[in-house]
Amino acid sequence: MQEIIGAAAQFPTVIFTSALVVALGFWFLVLLGRARVRDFDADAPALANALGGVPVAVAAFVVTVCGWLVSLTGLVVMDRADVTGFGAAVARVALLALSALVAWSVTHGLAAPLSRQFSAEHRPRQRDLANGTPFDPGSRSARS
């Protein structure tokens, strides 16, 4: 356990560790009802569209967790292999790039199944063409 905690606090895993702490804090706020899952979709519409409608917060969390796991595993393997010196520095930078690449690939691969989970939740509401407000057919009075 000490080995994992030590690896989580070393470069490059510490980058993902800090992002994971922030992401867990966000999900805690969601559980408390102080934030919503789709709060960041307007801030990153290209990312939301690229992932087929998966909420940006969910995608960011999956990227963070996958990157953290790959980085942590790679760092533990490097420590056990006793890689030191300049080779260790190059290997750690390469591990950061590999972790990010694997995390994005896994997230992109999970986007299709996840988008089916969130598609029913996030149906675009119809808009009234006259003034752009959400259209609710039940709220209009019958005109004679």
MODELLER restraints for C-alpha pairs under 7 A, 6 or more apart:
rsr = mdl.restraints
at = mdl.atoms
rsr.add(forms.Gaussian(group=physical.xy_distance, feature=features.Distance(at['CA:7:A'], at['CA:13:A']), mean=6.86, stdev=0.5))
rsr.add(forms.Gaussian(group=physical.xy_distance, feature=features.Distance(at['CA:7:A'], at['CA:72:A']), mean=6.21, stdev=0.5))
rsr.add(forms.Gaussian(group=physical.xy_distance, feature=features.Distance(at['CA:7:A'], at['CA:75:A']), mean=6.26, stdev=0.5))
rsr.add(forms.Gaussian(group=physical.xy_distance, feature=features.Distance(at['CA:7:A'], at['CA:76:A']), mean=6.38, stdev=0.5))
rsr.add(forms.Gaussian(group=physical.xy_distance, feature=features.Distance(at['CA:8:A'], at['CA:14:A']), mean=5.57, stdev=0.5))
rsr.add(forms.Gaussian(group=physical.xy_distance, feature=features.Distance(at['CA:8:A'], at['CA:17:A']), mean=6.34, stdev=0.5))
rsr.add(forms.Gaussian(group=physical.xy_distance, feature=features.Distance(at['CA:8:A'], at['CA:72:A']), mean=6.22, stdev=0.5))
rsr.add(forms.Gaussian(group=physical.xy_distance, feature=features.Distance(at['CA:12:A'], at['CA:71:A']), mean=6.72, stdev=0.5))
rsr.add(forms.Gaussian(group=physical.xy_distance, feature=features.Distance(at['CA:12:A'], at['CA:92:A']), mean=6.30, stdev=0.5))
rsr.add(forms.Gaussian(group=physical.xy_distance, feature=features.Distance(at['CA:12:A'], at['CA:96:A']), mean=5.60, stdev=0.5))
rsr.add(forms.Gaussian(group=physical.xy_distance, feature=features.Distance(at['CA:13:A'], at['CA:68:A']), mean=6.08, stdev=0.5))
rsr.add(forms.Gaussian(group=physical.xy_distance, feature=features.Distance(at['CA:13:A'], at['CA:71:A']), mean=5.31, stdev=0.5))
rsr.add(forms.Gaussian(group=physical.xy_distance, feature=features.Distance(at['CA:13:A'], at['CA:72:A']), mean=5.74, stdev=0.5))
rsr.add(forms.Gaussian(group=physical.xy_distance, feature=features.Distance(at['CA:16:A'], at['CA:64:A']), mean=6.07, stdev=0.5))
rsr.add(forms.Gaussian(group=physical.xy_distance, feature=features.Distance(at['CA:16:A'], at['CA:67:A']), mean=6.49, stdev=0.5))
rsr.add(forms.Gaussian(group=physical.xy_distance, feature=features.Distance(at['CA:16:A'], at['CA:68:A']), mean=5.00, stdev=0.5))
rsr.add(forms.Gaussian(group=physical.xy_distance, feature=features.Distance(at['CA:17:A'], at['CA:68:A']), mean=6.48, stdev=0.5))
rsr.add(forms.Gaussian(group=physical.xy_distance, feature=features.Distance(at['CA:19:A'], at['CA:64:A']), mean=6.58, stdev=0.5))
rsr.add(forms.Gaussian(group=physical.xy_distance, feature=features.Distance(at['CA:20:A'], at['CA:64:A']), mean=6.04, stdev=0.5))
rsr.add(forms.Gaussian(group=physical.xy_distance, feature=features.Distance(at['CA:20:A'], at['CA:65:A']), mean=6.77, stdev=0.5))
rsr.add(forms.Gaussian(group=physical.xy_distance, feature=features.Distance(at['CA:23:A'], at['CA:61:A']), mean=6.22, stdev=0.5))
rsr.add(forms.Gaussian(group=physical.xy_distance, feature=features.Distance(at['CA:29:A'], at['CA:35:A']), mean=5.58, stdev=0.5))
rsr.add(forms.Gaussian(group=physical.xy_distance, feature=features.Distance(at['CA:30:A'], at['CA:36:A']), mean=5.63, stdev=0.5))
rsr.add(forms.Gaussian(group=physical.xy_distance, feature=features.Distance(at['CA:30:A'], at['CA:37:A']), mean=6.83, stdev=0.5))
rsr.add(forms.Gaussian(group=physical.xy_distance, feature=features.Distance(at['CA:37:A'], at['CA:55:A']), mean=6.68, stdev=0.5))
rsr.add(forms.Gaussian(group=physical.xy_distance, feature=features.Distance(at['CA:37:A'], at['CA:57:A']), mean=6.24, stdev=0.5))
rsr.add(forms.Gaussian(group=physical.xy_distance, feature=features.Distance(at['CA:38:A'], at['CA:55:A']), mean=5.50, stdev=0.5))
rsr.add(forms.Gaussian(group=physical.xy_distance, feature=features.Distance(at['CA:38:A'], at['CA:56:A']), mean=6.95, stdev=0.5))
rsr.add(forms.Gaussian(group=physical.xy_distance, feature=features.Distance(at['CA:38:A'], at['CA:57:A']), mean=6.87, stdev=0.5))
rsr.add(forms.Gaussian(group=physical.xy_distance, feature=features.Distance(at['CA:40:A'], at['CA:56:A']), mean=5.99, stdev=0.5))
rsr.add(forms.Gaussian(group=physical.xy_distance, feature=features.Distance(at['CA:40:A'], at['CA:57:A']), mean=6.48, stdev=0.5))
rsr.add(forms.Gaussian(group=physical.xy_distance, feature=features.Distance(at['CA:41:A'], at['CA:48:A']), mean=6.11, stdev=0.5))
rsr.add(forms.Gaussian(group=physical.xy_distance, feature=features.Distance(at['CA:41:A'], at['CA:55:A']), mean=6.23, stdev=0.5))
rsr.add(forms.Gaussian(group=physical.xy_distance, feature=features.Distance(at['CA:41:A'], at['CA:56:A']), mean=5.56, stdev=0.5))
rsr.add(forms.Gaussian(group=physical.xy_distance, feature=features.Distance(at['CA:47:A'], at['CA:56:A']), mean=6.84, stdev=0.5))
rsr.add(forms.Gaussian(group=physical.xy_distance, feature=features.Distance(at['CA:48:A'], at['CA:54:A']), mean=6.15, stdev=0.5))
rsr.add(forms.Gaussian(group=physical.xy_distance, feature=features.Distance(at['CA:48:A'], at['CA:55:A']), mean=6.20, stdev=0.5))
rsr.add(forms.Gaussian(group=physical.xy_distance, feature=features.Distance(at['CA:48:A'], at['CA:56:A']), mean=5.68, stdev=0.5))
rsr.add(forms.Gaussian(group=physical.xy_distance, feature=features.Distance(at['CA:51:A'], at['CA:108:A']), mean=6.58, stdev=0.5))
rsr.add(forms.Gaussian(group=physical.xy_distance, feature=features.Distance(at['CA:51:A'], at['CA:111:A']), mean=5.47, stdev=0.5))
rsr.add(forms.Gaussian(group=physical.xy_distance, feature=features.Distance(at['CA:52:A'], at['CA:111:A']), mean=6.55, stdev=0.5))
rsr.add(forms.Gaussian(group=physical.xy_distance, feature=features.Distance(at['CA:52:A'], at['CA:112:A']), mean=6.79, stdev=0.5))
rsr.add(forms.Gaussian(group=physical.xy_distance, feature=features.Distance(at['CA:52:A'], at['CA:115:A']), mean=5.87, stdev=0.5))
rsr.add(forms.Gaussian(group=physical.xy_distance, feature=features.Distance(at['CA:53:A'], at['CA:115:A']), mean=5.58, stdev=0.5))
rsr.add(forms.Gaussian(group=physical.xy_distance, feature=features.Distance(at['CA:53:A'], at['CA:119:A']), mean=6.86, stdev=0.5))
rsr.add(forms.Gaussian(group=physical.xy_distance, feature=features.Distance(at['CA:54:A'], at['CA:111:A']), mean=6.48, stdev=0.5))
rsr.add(forms.Gaussian(group=physical.xy_distance, feature=features.Distance(at['CA:54:A'], at['CA:114:A']), mean=6.28, stdev=0.5))
rsr.add(forms.Gaussian(group=physical.xy_distance, feature=features.Distance(at['CA:54:A'], at['CA:115:A']), mean=4.99, stdev=0.5))
rsr.add(forms.Gaussian(group=physical.xy_distance, feature=features.Distance(at['CA:54:A'], at['CA:118:A']), mean=6.35, stdev=0.5))
rsr.add(forms.Gaussian(group=physical.xy_distance, feature=features.Distance(at['CA:59:A'], at['CA:107:A']), mean=6.47, stdev=0.5))
rsr.add(forms.Gaussian(group=physical.xy_distance, feature=features.Distance(at['CA:62:A'], at['CA:107:A']), mean=6.05, stdev=0.5))
rsr.add(forms.Gaussian(group=physical.xy_distance, feature=features.Distance(at['CA:63:A'], at['CA:103:A']), mean=4.89, stdev=0.5))
rsr.add(forms.Gaussian(group=physical.xy_distance, feature=features.Distance(at['CA:63:A'], at['CA:104:A']), mean=5.86, stdev=0.5))
rsr.add(forms.Gaussian(group=physical.xy_distance, feature=features.Distance(at['CA:63:A'], at['CA:107:A']), mean=5.95, stdev=0.5))
rsr.add(forms.Gaussian(group=physical.xy_distance, feature=features.Distance(at['CA:66:A'], at['CA:103:A']), mean=4.86, stdev=0.5))
rsr.add(forms.Gaussian(group=physical.xy_distance, feature=features.Distance(at['CA:67:A'], at['CA:99:A']), mean=4.83, stdev=0.5))
rsr.add(forms.Gaussian(group=physical.xy_distance, feature=features.Distance(at['CA:67:A'], at['CA:100:A']), mean=5.63, stdev=0.5))
rsr.add(forms.Gaussian(group=physical.xy_distance, feature=features.Distance(at['CA:67:A'], at['CA:103:A']), mean=4.87, stdev=0.5))
rsr.add(forms.Gaussian(group=physical.xy_distance, feature=features.Distance(at['CA:70:A'], at['CA:99:A']), mean=5.44, stdev=0.5))
rsr.add(forms.Gaussian(group=physical.xy_distance, feature=features.Distance(at['CA:71:A'], at['CA:95:A']), mean=6.38, stdev=0.5))
rsr.add(forms.Gaussian(group=physical.xy_distance, feature=features.Distance(at['CA:71:A'], at['CA:96:A']), mean=6.68, stdev=0.5))
rsr.add(forms.Gaussian(group=physical.xy_distance, feature=features.Distance(at['CA:71:A'], at['CA:99:A']), mean=5.54, stdev=0.5))
rsr.add(forms.Gaussian(group=physical.xy_distance, feature=features.Distance(at['CA:74:A'], at['CA:95:A']), mean=6.82, stdev=0.5))
rsr.add(forms.Gaussian(group=physical.xy_distance, feature=features.Distance(at['CA:125:A'], at['CA:134:A']), mean=6.44, stdev=0.5))
rsr.add(forms.Gaussian(group=physical.xy_distance, feature=features.Distance(at['CA:126:A'], at['CA:134:A']), mean=5.94, stdev=0.5))
rsr.add(forms.Gaussian(group=physical.xy_distance, feature=features.Distance(at['CA:126:A'], at['CA:135:A']), mean=5.39, stdev=0.5))
rsr.add(forms.Gaussian(group=physical.xy_distance, feature=features.Distance(at['CA:127:A'], at['CA:133:A']), mean=5.61, stdev=0.5))
rsr.add(forms.Gaussian(group=physical.xy_distance, feature=features.Distance(at['CA:127:A'], at['CA:134:A']), mean=4.53, stdev=0.5))
rsr.add(forms.Gaussian(group=physical.xy_distance, feature=features.Distance(at['CA:127:A'], at['CA:135:A']), mean=4.93, stdev=0.5))
rsr.add(forms.Gaussian(group=physical.xy_distance, feature=features.Distance(at['CA:128:A'], at['CA:134:A']), mean=5.99, stdev=0.5))
rsr.add(forms.Gaussian(group=physical.xy_distance, feature=features.Distance(at['CA:128:A'], at['CA:135:A']), mean=5.06, stdev=0.5))
